[in-house]
Amino acid sequence: MIKWIVSDLDGTLFEGHGETANEAALKALQRQGIEFCVASGRMIGYGIHLLEKYGFRAIRAAGFNGAVCYDQGQFVVTDPLQVRQLREIVAILDGEFPQWTMIQVQGMNSERIFADPLHPTAQRYRKECAELGIGQVMDFTLDEFLNDDRGILAGKLSLTLPSPEVCLAALLRLRERLQGQCFVTQSGKQLLEIGNGAAHKGVFIDYLKTAYKLKAEEMGWLWPAKFFSQTDYEIEAVYEWNKEKLNKKIDELQCMTQEMTAPVNASLTVDDNGFNLVEEKKGNTLKKDVVKSEIAKAMGKGETEISLEAVGCYEEPEITIESPEIQDKLKKVDELCKAEITYNFHGNEEKIGIEQIRQWVRQNGDGEYYISEDAAYNYLCELANKYDTINSYRDFYSSRGYWITLEPGSYGWGTDVDSEIELLMDDIQNKRVTSREPIYYMTPYDYLDPNSPDDIGFTYIEIDLSGQYMWYYKDGELFLSTPITSGTLNTGHGTPSGVYYIHNRLQNIVLTGDDYRQPVNFWMKIVGGVGIHDSLWRSVYGGTEYLNSGSHGCINTPYDAVESLFWNTEIGTPVIMYY
């Protein structure tokens, strides 16, 4: 008669963070007086939360695969990762796999410590913790935690890598380096989890057996198939050498009656997401005839234990990542991906190598592999969006003495993706290893100055349209300042705000419009029909003149000021305009 049930969470009882289709069964357990608890690879807080949610009075749970065990308000087992182990793991990752994208350490009390507390995953968990009331995301970084003991016991470390191939390499290397100290498992294509090697769910089972004096037949286990990796099973002694009775006894073993997961072959696929190498999975499907044969052999030798894995009782995948058919495909793909292009986006490096190019591999109807120009083009667009500043908002410290946000304009870095894709595809096809700047259709005026904090630099015209004032800075020094009158705001002729530049510089021209024809001595075009020019017909500048009696959009400037500005600026000089 079963008196106690221990269940895993994910894939067994619950889906997500707390919804279950088995609520009626849980209520029935409570009515029958059967004790129920959970043992999960998740943080302990999830198990406690879910038991409380479904009304269990006695809250018993294990988290981090047995690294921490909880019994009615008390932590009865704690096998944390040591800080020295965490330092060693991080050192291995930084030294051999610096391309990792996310690292977090999960604490015994459901704390989460991220290498980057602002990472999107950290933000997601911060919201989740607030909604569920489980744990918290710490504001300090993983480096700060490792360098300064914060009193947090670590249950496990989670690591996200940029590709399945890098993830597999990291898995094998970490297992080699941490053998005997930690267990390293893969969860998903790009996620690794590392915990204390002394921790396992059996620790929780042993605790319950001892603390509550339970017999084996009084306990039941509910695990998802992916967790059936146990290879040691207890068999009651069979005193008569009777093949029929022996086979019947073996057929009743948990390992023979559990739900089995078949092994999965390794595969190399190419789809809209590019190249994908999937490692084989062993599963837990037993060769039942082999099991019976090996048990019979062991009994004949008087042995009382047998390792099913050691004697080859599990079905193995027919194709592994080392199989010739996989390696041949991999060689064909990698032959296309030998180029290495390092872009310098105004001081920021972006390397395009084999890992990235693999994502652009496609397969035609004849089964031949090729590099998709469309996929490469989309990636270049992503880089342009990342580094181009023409369409970006900027923080700017104004001459008024405070920070403002500037709207986008026509000035800044602009990548010519259409031209660059031709060079990139040529580099890939010819397997070149090269470094260069991308082709730009627009570059800033003063960008070569290494001391410049941004792409505006130290030489620029600043116009406060609300304050009706203009400043010109040359090489970081104020060269001139003057009141101005801009476009008439209340008639719809307001001067546009944004970051622009001087397009041309002309003398003695006639400005024309639908209702005007006006000669000017000095003209500096900024954007469209808007420019900076003299205005001898105007005697008053600044103030509120621009609201009802301003220009058609241009910056009207006193003669002496615009003359000086004209002879001391160049085409390309940034022009900053804001309200």
N, C-alpha and C positions, 0 to 999 in steps of 0.2 A: 504494500500500500504506500503510494507516494505521499509524503507529508510536506515536501519542500520542492519548489521549482525555482531554478536559476535560469534566466534568459538573457540573451544579448538584446541590443536595441535595434540598430540599423539592419534592415533586411530580414529581420526575424519577427519582431513584435510591432515595432513602430516604423512609420515612414515620416521623414522630416524630423521635426523637433518635438513631436508629441501627439500626433494623430495616429490612432490605431483603429483597425477594423475589429479588434479583439476585445473591445471594452466589455462586452457581455461575458466573455470568458473570464476576464479579470474579476468581475463582480462575483461570478460563480465560485471562483477560487476562495474569495473572502468569505462567502456564505458557508463553504465547506470546511473552513478553518485551515486551508492549505497555505503555508507560508510562501511568499513570493518575493524575489529580489532580482537585481540585474547586475550583470558584469559586462562592461563595454570597453572598447578602445577609446571612447570619448572621455571628456573631462567628467569628474565625479558629479559635478553640479547637474548635468543632464539627467543622470539616473535618479538622483534625489528629487529633482523637480518633477519627473514623470511619475514616480511612485506617490508623491504627495498629491499630484493632480488627480490620480485615480483612487484616492481615498485610503491607501494602505496606512495602517497605524504604525506598524513596525517598519522603519525605513532602513534597509540594508542594501548596500550597493558597492560595486567595485568600478574604478575608472582606470584609464591608461593600461588596459589589459592586466589588471591586478597590481599595478604599482602602488595604488592607494585603495584601501578597503574601509568602508564606513559601516558602523553598526549602531543605529539609534543614538545619534548625536556624538559618537566617538570615532575617531580615526584609529582603527585597530592594526592596520598594516600600512607602512609607507616605505617604498623602495624607490626614492627619487633618483633622477640623474644628478650626478655631482657637478658642481660648477667647473671643476677641473676638466670633467668629461665634455661639458658644453664648450669650454674654451678650445679643447683639442679638436672637436668636431668643426667649430667655426674656422679654426686655423686651417684644417684640411680643405674646407670648402673655399675659403678665400685664396689659398695657395694653388689648388688644383682645379676648382670649378667656380671661378669668379663670376661666371655668367648667370649664377642663380638670380631669380627674380623676386623671391620672397622667403624670409625665414621668420618663424615665430616659435616661441617657447611657451608651452602651456603649463601653468602652475597647478600644484595639488589642490588649491582652493579655487580653481577655475579662473585664475588670472591668465591673461594673454599678454605676452611681451613680444613686440615686433621689432625687427631690425629698423624698420621705418614706420613710426606710429601714424604717418599720414598716408600709408599705402592703402589703395582701395579696399583690399581685404580687411585691413584693420578698421577702416571706416564702417564696413559692412557688419563686422562683429561688434563694433561699439554700439551700433543701432540694435543689433540682435540682443546683446546683453541688457540694454535698457528695456526692450520690449518683454523679454522673458524673465528678467530679474535674476539671471544666472551669470555670476562672475563679472569681470570688468576688463577692459583693455587699458593697460598701463600707459601713461604718458611718456615714460622714459624709454630710451632705446635699449636694444639688446646689448650693445657695447657698454652702455652705462650700467646695466645689470651685472654683466660679467666683471667689470672693473670695480664695482662697489657692491658688496653684499647687501641686498635689500631684504633679506630674510624670507625669500620666496623659494619654496621647494618645487623643483621642476619635474613634471610628470613625463613629458616627451617634447621633442623638437620636431617641427614640421618644416619641410623644405620644398619649394617649388622651383623647377628648372625649366629652361626655355624650350626644350624639345624632348620627345621620348628617347632619342639616342643619347643625349647628355644625361638624362635621368637614369638610363640603364648603366652608363659608364660610372656615374656617381654611386649608384647602388652597389655595384661590384667592388669599387674602390673602398667605400666606407665599410663594407662587410669585411674586407681584407684587413683594413687598418684597425677596426674596432672589435675584431674577433674576441669573443669571451667577455667583453665589457658591456656591449650594447647589442640590442637586436635592431636590424634595419629592414624595413618592409616598404614595398611599393604599393601605393594606393592611387590608382588612376595612372594615366600615361606620363604625367610630369611631376607627381607628388611622392616624396619620401617621408617616412615617419621613423624616428629614432627614439628608443626608450631604454631603460635599464635592463641589462641582460638577465638580471635576477627576477624580473617581473613576468608573470603570466597568470592567466585566469584561474589556473589550478591552485594558485595561492589562496584565492578567495574560497574555492571549494573546500580546500583542506581546513581553512579557518572555521567554516560553518560546520564541517563534520566534527571537528574537535570541540568547538565551543558549545554545540548543541547536541553532542553525542548521537549523531545521525549514522544510520547504516546505509550502505550503498543503495539498497533496494528502496530506500525511503526518499531518494533524491532523483529529480528529473532535470534534464538539460535541454535547452532550446537554443541552438546556434544556427546562424546562416551557413549555407554550404561553403562559402569562401573561407570560413574559419575552421573547417574540419581538417586540420593539419596534424592532429594527434596520431601518433603511431604506436602508442603503448596501451594495451587493453588487458584487463584482469580477467582471467578464466578460472572458474572454480575447478578444483581438482576432479579429475575423472579417473576413477580407480579401476574401472574395467576397460580392458583394451577391446573396445567394440566400435567398429568403424561407423555403424549406423548411428549409434548414440553420440559418438564424437562429432559427426557431421551435423547432427541435429543441434548439439550444444553450440557448435561454431556458428550455425545459421542464426542463432538467437543473440549473438553478440551485437553490441551497439554498432560496431564498425561495419557489420554486414547488413544491418537493417536501416541505417541512417540514409537520408537522401544524399545521393552521390552526384558529384559534378564531373562531367567528362573532361579529359584534357583537351586543350585548344592548341592547334598548330600555330607556329609563327607564320607571319604573313607580311608581305610588302605590297601596299596598295598605293595607288595614285588617284586622287580625286580633285575636286575643286579647291581643296585646302593643300594640295601638293602631295609630296612624298610622305608616306607614313609607314614606319617599321614597327610592327607589333610583336613583342616578345611572346614566346610560347607560354602556356600556363599548364601546370601539372594536374590540377584538379585533385579529386579524392576518390576516383573510381577504382575499386579493388578488382583484381583478378581472383575471383572467388575460389577457383580450383587451385590456384597457386597458394592462396591463404590456407586452405585445408591441407594441402600437401606439406607446407612448411611447418604448420602446427603439429602435424603428425610426426614429422621428422624430429622436431624439438622434444616432443613427449617421449619418443623412442630413445632419445639421448638423456632423458631425465631433466631437461631444461624447463624452468618455470616461467621464463620470459622470452619474448620474441619481438623484434623490431620489424614491423611489416615493411617499412621503407627500406631498411638495410638489405632485406632478402628479396627485394624486387616484386612486391605484391601489388604495387599501384600501376595503373595504365599510364604509359608515357606518351607525350606528343610524338607524332611521326616526323614532324618537321620542326626544327629549331632554327634560331637565328644563325647558327653555324652551318646549316644544311646547304649543299651546293646550289640548289635552286634559288634559295634566298640570297646567298652570296653573289651568284651570277647577276641577279637583278640589281643588287646593290652596287656592284662594280659598274654596270651600265649607267645607272643613275649618277654615281659619283664622277664618272668620266665627263659628264656634262657640266659638272659643278666645280671644276678646278680653279676657276677664276677667283681672284680676291681683290676687291676694289675698296679702298679706304677713302671716303669722302671727308673733306674738311669744310664744314659749314661754318664759316667765319669763326674759327677757333674750336668748334665742336666736331669731334670725330665720329663717324658712323662707318663701321666695317661691314661690307657685304661679302660673305664667304660661303663656304659649303653649306652650313646650317641654314642660312637664309635662302640661298639659291635652290636648295632642295624643295622649299615650299612653293617654288614656281614651276616645278616639273609637272608636266602633263603627259598623257598618253593618247596617241591618235588611234584611228580605227584599225590600223595595221599592227597595233601593239608596240609601236616605236615611241620612245621617250623624246621629249623636246622641252625647251624652256619657253614658257608662256610670256610673250611680250606684254600682254594685258596685265598679268599678275605683277610683273616687274614694274610696269607703269603705275599701277595702283600703289605699290610700295614707295616709289619715288614721290607720288603725291602726298603720301603720309609724311615723308621726311620734309617735304616743302611746307606742309601745314605746321609741322613741328618747329621749323627754324625760320620761315619767312616772317617778316615783320610788317610788310606793306599793309596788310589787313588786320593788324594787331592793335589793341589798346595798349597804351604806355603809361607808366607812372612817371611824373615829371615834377621837379621842384621849381616852382614858378618864381619869377622876379618879385612877386608879392610876398614871398617868404613862407609858402606852404605848399604841400604836395597836392597835385591834381591828377586826374586821369584824362589823358588825351585820346580823342577819337581817332580811328584810322583815317588815312588819306592815301596819297599816291607815293609817299616816301618810304624807303626802307629796303630790306632785302627781298628780292623776288626771284625764285628759281624758275628757270626755263625748262620745265619738265619735258615738253615736246622735243626739244633739241637734245636734252640730256639722255633720253631713253635710247636714242640712236647710238650714242657713244657707249652706254652701258651694255646694250645687247651685243655690240661689236667686241667689247672687252670679254664678255662671257663666252662668245663663240670662239674667240681666239685664246681663251684661257690665260688672260693677262693677270699679272700681279702688279697693281699700280696704285698710286695715291694722287689725288687731285681735288681741286675745288669743282663743284658743279657749275654748269653754265647758268649765269644769271641774266635776266632781262632788266634788272634794276639793282644797283648797288648804292649804298649810302655815300654821302659826300666825304665824310671825315673818318671812315672806318679803319684806315690804316694806322691811326694813332693808337698805340698800345695802351695808353693811359685812359682812353675814353671809356666811361662806364656803360655806354650804350651806343646805338648806331646813329644817334643825333650828333654826338661829338661835342666840340668846344666852340664851333663857329656856327651860329644860327640866328635867325630872326624870330623873335617872340612877340606875338600880338595878343593882347588881352582885349577881346571884343566887347566884353561887358564894361571894362574900365576904360576902353577907347585909348589905349596906350601901346606904344611899340618900343622894343628894345632890340639892339643889335649887338651881339657878343662876337668878338673876333679873337680866336685863339684863347678863349677863356676869360677875356677882359671885356668889360662893357665899353663899346666903341661909341654908341650914340643912343639917345632915347628921345622920344617925342610923342606928343599927343597926336591922334589920328581921328579920322571920321570914316566909318565903314558903311556897309550897305544898309539901306533903310529897312529896319526890322518890321515895322508895322505895315508895310506895303508888300511884304513878301519878297523883298530884295536883300534879305539878310546875308551877310558874308558866311560862307560855309566854314565850319570848324573842322579841325583835323591836322595831320602832319603832312605837309606838302614840300615843294622845293621850287626854286627859280628855274623856269623852263627856258626863258630867253630874256635878253636885255636890249632894248631898242631906244633910239633917240628920235625926237621930232616926228612923231606919228600922230594920226588922227584916230581917235576911238569912236566907233560908230555903233548905234543901236537902233531899235525901232523908233525911238523918239528923241534921239540926240546924235550930235556930231561934234566931238570935242577934241581939239588939238592938245597934246601934252608934250612936254620936253623930255621927260624920262619915263620909261615904261619897263616894268619887270613882271612878266606873266607868272602866276602861281598855279591856278587850276581853272580850266574852261576859259570863260571871258573875264575872270577875276585876276587883278594884278595890283601892284603897288605903283602909284604915279603921283606926280605933282598936281596941284589944283589951285592955280592962281586966282580963280574966281571965288575961292572960299577964304574967309578971313578968320573964322572961328573953328577950332578943332577941340575934340574931347567932349566931356560932359555927356548930355543926353541928346545931342544933335542927331545921332544916328537913328534914333527911334522913329522920327517923322520926317527928317530933312537930311538924310544921309545920301549915299551914292546908290548906283545901281548894283552894287556888290563889291566894287573895288575899294582898296585902301587909299583914301585921299590923304596926302601927306604934305606938310609944309615944304616949300621949294628947297630951302637950304638943307633940310634933313634928307629929302629924297635924292638930291644931287650927291651928297656925301655917301649915302647908301649905295647909289648906282655905281660909283667909281671904286667902291671898296668891297663889293660882293662879286661872286662868280655864278655862272650857270651851275646848278646842282646844290647851291646853298640851301639848307633846310629852312622851312618857314612853318612855325608852329602857331596855330590860331585856335583860340578857345574862348568860350563864354563863361 
